Amino acid sequence: MPPSSRMAPPPLAGVVVVAAALLLLLPEAAEPRTLLSLDDFGAVGDGVANDTQALVDAWSAACATGDHTFLHVPPAKSYLVWPVTLAGPCREEIKLFISGNIVAPESPDEWPEGGGGGGEWLHFVGVSDLTLSGGGVIDGRGHRWWARSCKAKHNATENCTTQAAPKALHFEDCQGISVMGITLQNSQESHLTFTRCSHVKANYLRITSPEDSPDTTGVHVVSSRNVHIMDDSISTGHDCVSIVGNSTDVRLRAISCGPGHGISIGGLGENRSYHRVEKIKMDTLFISNTENGVRVKTFQGGCGTARKMKFGDILMKNVKNPIVIDQQNSSSNEIPCGSKNGSAVTVGEISYTDITGTSASERAVTFACSEAAPCSKLSLENVNITMAGGQNASAYCHHAFGKSVGVVVPDSCLGKEDYLRRQVPASAAAAGGGTQEKGGEDDDR
């Protein structure tokens, strides 16, 4: 039977760890280390027995020790773990070494509250200096969650649910987190999520789920800073990487992405929210057979900024929408903040450099920007994207301004920045009795 409620780590008192812990005082070590094994806390590892309490007890022991602690999930076993929250702060650094498999319950109906949706499966809160590594597998076994989702392409609407599925591995209000060298697969929804975290690494990961699995984002970054996502292979049913909220200093490098929805900044500003995403740098990306390549997406009526972004050294193959800025999305509560109509999330200072490959559609570049907040300081440099069949592709611009440098294929449609600076907002012109220069209403060149 599943736990009746989400488990909180018990105090260390009463937990017998004498047989479980081996204190190593290595001559060359600067500090003592403690080794713990999940099996020593009663875990079975047969994929059937409920090993949640063993994980809770092991975490409690690791969190309470004053030494640097290694908590081992042994190889050649599958540990069935129900939804659980593992909380900090802990006394010292913890290394969770996953050599075996951690698996979720298969049926949503067996989850607490009958799989009512939302929430998390493996949830870390308020933890600092934690490393997950070891080459093992975290398997969300999300197939039954996908089957009942209204977002599944094959589903009948009367038999589906719009409720969100759980996030598989979720770090919230954490810092100094490193997730390295493991496989994340078949998540119920997002595979790996960082919310309000800082100083994060997600490197050398294999993240995979079927192409038709709904909302199975690879790495989801929410209101976090100083995040490095590098040397990963991501193949999912949704975004390989998505960055939302108030996130800054995010670095992507050496990412293989596809299939799925590509790499996305946003959506930003939904339901009049304020979002600020800036200082994003991505390079050495290999994107193939995806819905989008690199996309910036905002909602009409939102507030904030999306700026200071660099997309460089990207190879795309058979990507439907290789380069996209889309400020035309509508949300359910579309009341613009600070503007008469359209999006108020300002988008600018974005460069696209050394991007080559093929588009699965005729339009390879789309800059669909807002009349209320035009895109500015966009830059295309050494971009060469043709259609997958060898035909010429096209570019579309709407209220998008910037420059092109070097060879740019398809031909740039960006308007000149000096034209944008000459424009006077209609509301200011009406209030001051001034006039607005004519021409370029849509700038569809």
N, C-alpha and C positions, 0 to 999 in steps of 0.2 A: 504494500500500500504506500502511496506517496506521503511525504510529510504533510501534516495538516496545515502548516503555515511555514513561511520563509524562516529558515533557521538563523539564529544569531550565534556567533561563536561563544561557547561557554568559557568561564574563567579557567585558567590553567590549573587551579587547585583541584585536586581529585583526579587529574588526568595522569595516568601512569606512563611515564616516558622513560623510565630507567632502561628498559629493554629496547626502547626505540631509538634513544639518542646515544650517539657515540661522540664524545667530545674530543676533538683533535687539536692538540697543541703542537703544531708542526714547528720545527726549529726555524724554518724560513718564513713562517707566517707572522704577520704583524699583529694579528688578533686571533683569538680562538674561534673555532667553527663547530657548529652542531649539525649532525646528519640525522634526518628523520625519513622514514619510509611510510607511505600510506598504508601498507599492509600491516605494519606494527600497531595501527590504531583500529584494526578489525576489518579492514577492507577485504572483500572477497575477490573482485576482479573477474567475475565470470560473465558480465554483461547482463545478468538477471537480478542478482541480489542488489539491494539498495545500499550503495556505498556513500551516501550523502553525509551521514553522521561521522563516518570515519574521516572524511575530508574536513568537516567542521572541527573535529577534535585535533586533527593534525595541524590545521591552520592556527588554532588557538595556541597550541604548543609552540609552533614556529614564531608566532607573533609575540609571545610573551618572553621568549628567551632573550638574553642580553648579548648573544653571540650572533655573528653572521651565520645564517641558517640555510641549509640545503634541504628542501622537501622533495622527495623523489616519488614519482608515479612510475612504478616498475614496468618493464617491457613485457611484451607477449601476453598482456591482459587487457580487458575492457572493463572500465569502472563506470557503472551506471550511477549518474548523479542527477538528482532532482533540482529544481530551481533553488539557488542558494546565494546568500550575500555573505561575502568575506570582507570584514571591515578592519580598518586601521584606526588610529596609527599603531604601528608596531614598534618595538623597541630598537630593532636593528634591521639591516638589509636582509631580504629573503630571496632565495633563488628557487623557484618552482621548476624542477627538472622533470619534464614530461617525456618519458620514454615509451610508455604504453598509450592506450586510448582512453579518453574520457568521452562517454556517450550520454545523450539525452534520452528521456522517455520518448517512445515513438508516437503514441497517440495523444493528440491534444486533449481528449476527454479524460485522460489519466492525470493531467496536470492539476495543480490546485485551482479551485473554482472552475473546473471543467474546461481548462484551456481558454479562459475568457478573453485572452488577447492582451497585447502590450507587455510591459515588464521586461524582465531579463531572465536568462538562464544562469550563466555564470557571471556574477555581479561583484566587482571589487569597488569598495567605497573608502575614500579617505586614506589610501595607502601610498606610502612613499618608498622609493628604492626597492622596487620589485622587478625581478627578471623571470620571464617565462621562456624556457628553451628546452632542448633535449631531443628534438626530432620526432616526437610523437604526434598524435592526432587528436583534435577536438572535433567531434562529430555531432552536429545538431540534429541529425536524422529528421530533417524538416519536411519530408515528402507528404505526410498527411496534413501538415499545416498549409502547404502550397495547394493541395487538392481542394481545400475548402475555401480558399481565398477568391474573392470576386475579381481580383487582378490576374488570376490565372487565365490564360487565353482560352483554355478548353472548357471553362466552368460555365454551368447554367446559373443564371443570376438568382433564381429562386432558391437554390440550394447552397448558396455561398455566403460568406461573411465578409463585412468590410472592416472588422476589427483587426488591429495590427497584431502580428505575431511577435513573440519575444525576440529581443536582441540576444545573440548567442554568447558573445564574450564582451562584456561592457565594463569599462573603467570610468568611474565618475569621481570628480574632485580628487584626482590622484596626481602625483608628480614623481619624476624619475622612474618612469615605467619603460621597460624594454621587453618586447615580444619578438623572439628571434628563432628561426630555424625549426618551426613546427608547421603542421598542416591544419588548416581550418576548413571544414567542409560541411556542405548541406545544412547551412544555418536555417533556423526557422524564419528569420528576417536578416538583418545585417550581421555579417560574420564578426567583425571587430569594430567596436565603437569607443571613441574617446570623447567624453563630455566634461568640459571645464577642467581639462588636464594640462599639464605643462611638462616640458622636457621629456618628450616621448620618442621612442624608437620602435618602428615596426619593420624589421629587416629580415631578409632571407626567408620569406614566408611563401607557402603554397596555399592559395585560397581558391576553392573550387566548389561550384554547384551547377546544376543543369541550366542551359541557356533559357529555358522557359520557366524557371523558378522565380516567383514574383518577389520584388523588393529585397533580394539577397545581395545587398551592397557588400563589396569586399572590405574596404576600410572607410569608416564614416567618422569624420572629424567635426565635432560640434563645440564651438566657443572654446577652442584650445589654442595653445601657443607653443612655439618651439617644438614642432613635430617633424620628425624625419621618417619618411617612408621610402625604403630603398631596397633594391635587389629582390623584388618580389614578382611572383607569377600569379596573376589574378584572372580567373575565368568564372564569371557568375551570370546571374540573370538580370542584374541591375548594374549600377555604376561600379566600375572597378574601384575608384576612389571618389568620395564626395566630401566637400568642405562647405560647411554652413555656419550660421550664427555669427559670433564675433571671434573670428580666428585670425591669427597673425603668425608670421614666421613659420610657414609650412614648406617643407622641401621634399619634392619627389624626384627620384633618380633611379634609372635602370629598372623600369617597370615594364613587364609584358602584360598587356591588357587585351582581353577578348576571348570569347564573345562577351556580349553585355551591352551596357549603355555608354561605355567610355569613361572619361574623367570629367567631373563636373564641379564647378564652383556654384553653389546654390542648389535649389531656389532660395533666393534672399528676399526678405520683405513681405512674406505672405501674411495676410490679415493685418496689414498696417504695422507690422513689427519693424524694429530697428536692427539692422545687421551691418556689421563692418568687417569685411574680409580684405586683408592687405598683406603685402610682403609674401607673395606666393611665388615660388620658383620651381619649375619642372623642366627636366631635360633627360635625354637618353630614354625616350619612351618608344615602345613598339606596340602599336595599336592596330588590331586587325579584326575585321568582320563584326564591327560594333555599330550601334545606332548613331552614336556621336563620337567625335574624336576628343577635342578639348572644348568644353562648353562653359559659358558664364550665363546664368539664368536668374532673372529677377522677376518679381511680381509687381504688377501695377498697384500703386497706392502704398508701397513700402517706403521705408526711410533707410538712410545710411549710405555706405559706399562700398564699391568693389574696385580696388585700384592697386597699383604697384605689383603687377604680375608679369612674369616672364615665362613664356613657353618656347623651348628651344631644343634643337636636335631631336626631332620627332620623325619617325617613319610610320606611315599609315598604309594599310592595305585593305581595300574594299570597305571603306568606312562611309556610311550613308551621309553623314553631316560632319565633315572633317573639322572645320573651324566655325564656331557658333557663338554669337552673343545674342541673347533673346531677352528683351525687356518687355515683351508683349503678353506675358502670362497674367491671367486673371485669377484672383483668389475669391473666396466666398464672401469676404467683407471688404469690398473694393471701394474704400473711401480714402482718397489720396491724402497724404500728410504733406502740407506745404506746397501743393501744386494743384492747378485747376483740373488737370486730367493726366492720365498716363502714370508711368513709374517715376518715383522720386528717389530711387536708389541710383546714385550717380556711379557711372562706370567709366573708368579711364586709366591712363598710364599702363597700358597693356601692350606687350611686344610679342610678336610671333617671328621667330628666327630659325632659319635652316630647317624648314618643315617640308618633307617630300612624301610622295606616295600617290595612292589612287582613291578616287571617290566612287561610291556605289550609286550616287545620284548625279544629276546634271549640275546641281549647285554645290560647289565645294566650300565656298566662304559665305557666311550669312552674318551680317551685322544689322540686326533688327532692333534699333534703339528707339528710345522714347523722345517724343517731341518736347515733353516737359523737362527731361534731363538727358540731352543728347550724349552719346559716347564721345569722349575726347582723348587726344593724345594716344591714339592707337598706332601701332607700327607694324608693318609687314616687311620683312627683310629675307631675301633668298628663300622664297616660298614657291614650290613647284608641285602642284597637285593637278592631275589629269583624271579623266574618267577611267574606270577599270578597263573599258574596252579600247582605250587609246584616244577617244574623242576629246575635244576641248570641253573643259568644265567652265562654269560661270561663277561670278561673285555678285552678291546683292547687298546694298547699303541703304539704310534708312536712318537719317540723322546721325551718321557716323563720320567722325573726322579724325584725320591723322596723316600719316605719310607712308610712302613705300620706298624701299631702298634695294638696289640690285635687281636681280631677275625676280619678278613676281608673276606667277601663273596660277590661276587665271588673273587677268589684268585687275589691278586694284581699282575699287570704286570709292575709296575714301575721299571725302571732301576735305578741303584745305582748312587748317586751323584758323587762319586769319579771317576766313568767312564766318566761322563760329563766333569769334570775338567781336565781329562787327554787329552781330545781332543783338537787338534789345528785346527782352522778354515782353510779350504782349501786354501783360498786366502793368509793367512799369511804364510802357509807352502810353497806355491809356491814362494812367494816373498823372503822368507828367505832360501829357499833350504832345508827346513826341511822335515820330513816325518810324516805322520799321522798314529796313531795306527789303526790297522785293527780290524774288528769285530763290530757286532752290528749295521749294516747299518740302519736297520729299527727298531730294538729293539722290534719286535712284539712277546713279551713273555707273 
